[in-house]
Amino acid sequence: IFYSENGEERSIVFSGDIGNTDQPMLRNPEYFDTADYAVMESTYGDRLHEKPEGSEKDVLRKRAEELAEITDRTFRRGGNLIIPSFAVGRTQEILYLFRIIMENRILPYEIPVFVDSPLSVRATAVFASCLRDDYFDEEARAMIEEGVNPILFPSLTAVIDAEESKKLNQRKESAVIISSSGMCEAGRIRHHLKHNIWRSDSTILFVGYQAEGTLGREIVDGAE
């Protein structure tokens, strides 16, 4: 709140990227009703997200089933599922979907999932420690009330050591590897791309926006 030169009360709202609605795990953002000025960041500019059909629970289930189908198809080929992901927020959403897959037995086997990023591991620990706070949506709260951590599960492994990260590409069994950076510009994801992008049995799954000029955008656009 501030006051204009003539003494009238004015309001200005500053905001970062508030995110989309109906996102996994977290409650929808609450909107301000009025403001004289709004200053905010937006990755997508004037583009509108496609509104998913059905209830939030139905949308969540559909997303989990789509991720399960991609995982199963990759594993049946004998490859790895490589997911470039932003360390804070998106990684935890993906873990939540894998938790739903296994909690509901959408696939008949445990999925080995590796989070290979020191920052992602630390951020995941923060999310996992906030179970008593009112940040989670109705579906995530229901899991918590049943004693289920929505983003941690037995087949999840956190990888911090660089040598352990390199050993992931020596595995003979298929695995899901979630690594940053989300746009493939730096970090351990480049190492995993080097070992998997040429393999016809592996899948590179992009789960976030890829800005122009980034390696991730080049790959999405079909660069060889």
Contacts in CASP RR format, 6 or more apart in sequence:
PFRMAT RR
TARGET T0000
AUTHOR 0000-0000-0000
METHOD contacts of the structure
MODEL  1
IFYSENGEERSIVFSGDIGNTDQPMLRNPEYFDTADYAVMESTYGDRLHE
KPEGSEKDVLRKRAEELAEITDRTFRRGGNLIIPSFAVGRTQEILYLFRI
IMENRILPYEIPVFVDSPLSVRATAVFASCLRDDYFDEEARAMIEEGVNP
ILFPSLTAVIDAEESKKLNQRKESAVIISSSGMCEAGRIRHHLKHNIWRS
DSTILFVGYQAEGTLGREIVDGAE
1 9 0 8 1.000
1 10 0 8 1.000
1 11 0 8 1.000
2 9 0 8 1.000
2 10 0 8 1.000
2 11 0 8 1.000
2 12 0 8 1.000
3 9 0 8 1.000
3 10 0 8 1.000
4 10 0 8 1.000
10 36 0 8 1.000
10 37 0 8 1.000
11 34 0 8 1.000
11 35 0 8 1.000
11 36 0 8 1.000
11 37 0 8 1.000
12 35 0 8 1.000
12 36 0 8 1.000
12 37 0 8 1.000
12 38 0 8 1.000
12 39 0 8 1.000
13 32 0 8 1.000
13 35 0 8 1.000
13 37 0 8 1.000
13 38 0 8 1.000
13 39 0 8 1.000
13 40 0 8 1.000
14 39 0 8 1.000
14 40 0 8 1.000
15 38 0 8 1.000
15 39 0 8 1.000
15 40 0 8 1.000
15 41 0 8 1.000
16 40 0 8 1.000
16 41 0 8 1.000
17 40 0 8 1.000
17 41 0 8 1.000
17 42 0 8 1.000
17 43 0 8 1.000
18 29 0 8 1.000
18 40 0 8 1.000
19 29 0 8 1.000
20 49 0 8 1.000
21 28 0 8 1.000
21 29 0 8 1.000
22 28 0 8 1.000
22 52 0 8 1.000
22 56 0 8 1.000
22 59 0 8 1.000
23 93 0 8 1.000
24 60 0 8 1.000
24 63 0 8 1.000
24 93 0 8 1.000
24 96 0 8 1.000
24 97 0 8 1.000
24 140 0 8 1.000
25 92 0 8 1.000
25 93 0 8 1.000
25 96 0 8 1.000
25 136 0 8 1.000
25 137 0 8 1.000
25 139 0 8 1.000
25 140 0 8 1.000
25 150 0 8 1.000
25 151 0 8 1.000
26 135 0 8 1.000
26 136 0 8 1.000
26 137 0 8 1.000
26 140 0 8 1.000
27 134 0 8 1.000
27 135 0 8 1.000
27 136 0 8 1.000
27 137 0 8 1.000
28 137 0 8 1.000
32 38 0 8 1.000
43 209 0 8 1.000
44 209 0 8 1.000
52 59 0 8 1.000
52 62 0 8 1.000
53 59 0 8 1.000
56 137 0 8 1.000
56 138 0 8 1.000
56 139 0 8 1.000
57 138 0 8 1.000
57 139 0 8 1.000
60 97 0 8 1.000
60 100 0 8 1.000
60 139 0 8 1.000
61 100 0 8 1.000
61 104 0 8 1.000
63 97 0 8 1.000
64 97 0 8 1.000
64 100 0 8 1.000
64 101 0 8 1.000
64 104 0 8 1.000
64 106 0 8 1.000
65 106 0 8 1.000
67 94 0 8 1.000
67 97 0 8 1.000
67 98 0 8 1.000
67 101 0 8 1.000
68 101 0 8 1.000
68 106 0 8 1.000
68 107 0 8 1.000
70 81 0 8 1.000
70 203 0 8 1.000
70 205 0 8 1.000
71 81 0 8 1.000
71 101 0 8 1.000
71 107 0 8 1.000
71 111 0 8 1.000
71 176 0 8 1.000
72 107 0 8 1.000
73 203 0 8 1.000
74 80 0 8 1.000
74 81 0 8 1.000
74 174 0 8 1.000
74 201 0 8 1.000
74 202 0 8 1.000
74 203 0 8 1.000
75 81 0 8 1.000
75 111 0 8 1.000
75 174 0 8 1.000
77 200 0 8 1.000
77 201 0 8 1.000
77 202 0 8 1.000
78 174 0 8 1.000
78 201 0 8 1.000
79 174 0 8 1.000
79 196 0 8 1.000
79 199 0 8 1.000
79 201 0 8 1.000
79 202 0 8 1.000
79 203 0 8 1.000
80 171 0 8 1.000
80 174 0 8 1.000
80 175 0 8 1.000
80 176 0 8 1.000
80 177 0 8 1.000
80 192 0 8 1.000
80 196 0 8 1.000
80 199 0 8 1.000
80 202 0 8 1.000
80 203 0 8 1.000
81 174 0 8 1.000
81 175 0 8 1.000
81 176 0 8 1.000
81 177 0 8 1.000
81 202 0 8 1.000
81 203 0 8 1.000
81 205 0 8 1.000
82 177 0 8 1.000
82 179 0 8 1.000
82 189 0 8 1.000
82 192 0 8 1.000
82 193 0 8 1.000
82 196 0 8 1.000
82 197 0 8 1.000
82 202 0 8 1.000
82 203 0 8 1.000
82 204 0 8 1.000
82 205 0 8 1.000
83 94 0 8 1.000
83 176 0 8 1.000
83 177 0 8 1.000
83 178 0 8 1.000
83 179 0 8 1.000
83 205 0 8 1.000
83 207 0 8 1.000
84 179 0 8 1.000
84 180 0 8 1.000
84 181 0 8 1.000
84 182 0 8 1.000
84 183 0 8 1.000
84 184 0 8 1.000
84 189 0 8 1.000
84 193 0 8 1.000
84 204 0 8 1.000
84 206 0 8 1.000
84 207 0 8 1.000
84 216 0 8 1.000
85 91 0 8 1.000
85 94 0 8 1.000
85 120 0 8 1.000
85 178 0 8 1.000
85 179 0 8 1.000
85 180 0 8 1.000
85 182 0 8 1.000
85 207 0 8 1.000
85 208 0 8 1.000
86 180 0 8 1.000
86 181 0 8 1.000
86 182 0 8 1.000
86 208 0 8 1.000
87 117 0 8 1.000
87 119 0 8 1.000
87 120 0 8 1.000
87 123 0 8 1.000
87 180 0 8 1.000
87 181 0 8 1.000
88 119 0 8 1.000
88 120 0 8 1.000
88 123 0 8 1.000
89 123 0 8 1.000
89 127 0 8 1.000
90 182 0 8 1.000
90 207 0 8 1.000
90 208 0 8 1.000
91 115 0 8 1.000
91 117 0 8 1.000
91 120 0 8 1.000
91 123 0 8 1.000
91 124 0 8 1.000
91 178 0 8 1.000
91 180 0 8 1.000
92 123 0 8 1.000
92 124 0 8 1.000
92 127 0 8 1.000
92 151 0 8 1.000
93 207 0 8 1.000
94 178 0 8 1.000
94 207 0 8 1.000
95 113 0 8 1.000
95 115 0 8 1.000
95 124 0 8 1.000
95 151 0 8 1.000
95 152 0 8 1.000
95 156 0 8 1.000
95 178 0 8 1.000
96 140 0 8 1.000
96 150 0 8 1.000
96 151 0 8 1.000
98 111 0 8 1.000
98 113 0 8 1.000
98 153 0 8 1.000
98 156 0 8 1.000
98 176 0 8 1.000
99 143 0 8 1.000
99 148 0 8 1.000
99 149 0 8 1.000
99 150 0 8 1.000
99 151 0 8 1.000
99 152 0 8 1.000
99 153 0 8 1.000
100 106 0 8 1.000
101 107 0 8 1.000
101 111 0 8 1.000
102 110 0 8 1.000
102 111 0 8 1.000
102 153 0 8 1.000
102 155 0 8 1.000
103 143 0 8 1.000
103 148 0 8 1.000
103 153 0 8 1.000
110 154 0 8 1.000
110 155 0 8 1.000
111 155 0 8 1.000
111 176 0 8 1.000
112 155 0 8 1.000
112 157 0 8 1.000
112 173 0 8 1.000
112 174 0 8 1.000
112 175 0 8 1.000
112 176 0 8 1.000
113 153 0 8 1.000
113 155 0 8 1.000
113 156 0 8 1.000
113 157 0 8 1.000
113 175 0 8 1.000
113 176 0 8 1.000
113 178 0 8 1.000
114 156 0 8 1.000
114 157 0 8 1.000
114 158 0 8 1.000
114 159 0 8 1.000
114 168 0 8 1.000
114 175 0 8 1.000
114 176 0 8 1.000
114 177 0 8 1.000
114 178 0 8 1.000
115 121 0 8 1.000
115 124 0 8 1.000
115 156 0 8 1.000
115 157 0 8 1.000
115 158 0 8 1.000
115 159 0 8 1.000
115 178 0 8 1.000
115 179 0 8 1.000
116 159 0 8 1.000
116 165 0 8 1.000
116 168 0 8 1.000
116 177 0 8 1.000
116 178 0 8 1.000
116 179 0 8 1.000
116 188 0 8 1.000
116 192 0 8 1.000
117 159 0 8 1.000
117 178 0 8 1.000
117 179 0 8 1.000
117 180 0 8 1.000
117 187 0 8 1.000
117 188 0 8 1.000
118 160 0 8 1.000
119 180 0 8 1.000
120 178 0 8 1.000
120 179 0 8 1.000
120 180 0 8 1.000
121 158 0 8 1.000
121 159 0 8 1.000
121 160 0 8 1.000
124 151 0 8 1.000
124 152 0 8 1.000
124 158 0 8 1.000
127 151 0 8 1.000
128 149 0 8 1.000
128 151 0 8 1.000
128 152 0 8 1.000
131 144 0 8 1.000
131 149 0 8 1.000
136 144 0 8 1.000
136 150 0 8 1.000
140 150 0 8 1.000
143 149 0 8 1.000
143 150 0 8 1.000
144 150 0 8 1.000
159 165 0 8 1.000
159 168 0 8 1.000
162 188 0 8 1.000
165 179 0 8 1.000
165 188 0 8 1.000
165 191 0 8 1.000
166 191 0 8 1.000
168 175 0 8 1.000
168 177 0 8 1.000
168 192 0 8 1.000
169 191 0 8 1.000
169 192 0 8 1.000
169 195 0 8 1.000
169 196 0 8 1.000
177 192 0 8 1.000
179 187 0 8 1.000
179 188 0 8 1.000
179 189 0 8 1.000
179 192 0 8 1.000
180 187 0 8 1.000
180 188 0 8 1.000
180 189 0 8 1.000
181 187 0 8 1.000
181 189 0 8 1.000
182 189 0 8 1.000
182 208 0 8 1.000
182 216 0 8 1.000
183 209 0 8 1.000
183 210 0 8 1.000
183 211 0 8 1.000
183 214 0 8 1.000
183 215 0 8 1.000
183 216 0 8 1.000
183 217 0 8 1.000
184 190 0 8 1.000
184 193 0 8 1.000
184 214 0 8 1.000
184 215 0 8 1.000
184 216 0 8 1.000
184 219 0 8 1.000
185 214 0 8 1.000
185 215 0 8 1.000
185 216 0 8 1.000
190 215 0 8 1.000
193 204 0 8 1.000
193 219 0 8 1.000
196 202 0 8 1.000
196 204 0 8 1.000
197 204 0 8 1.000
197 219 0 8 1.000
204 219 0 8 1.000
206 216 0 8 1.000
206 219 0 8 1.000
206 220 0 8 1.000
210 216 0 8 1.000
210 217 0 8 1.000
210 219 0 8 1.000
210 220 0 8 1.000
211 217 0 8 1.000
END
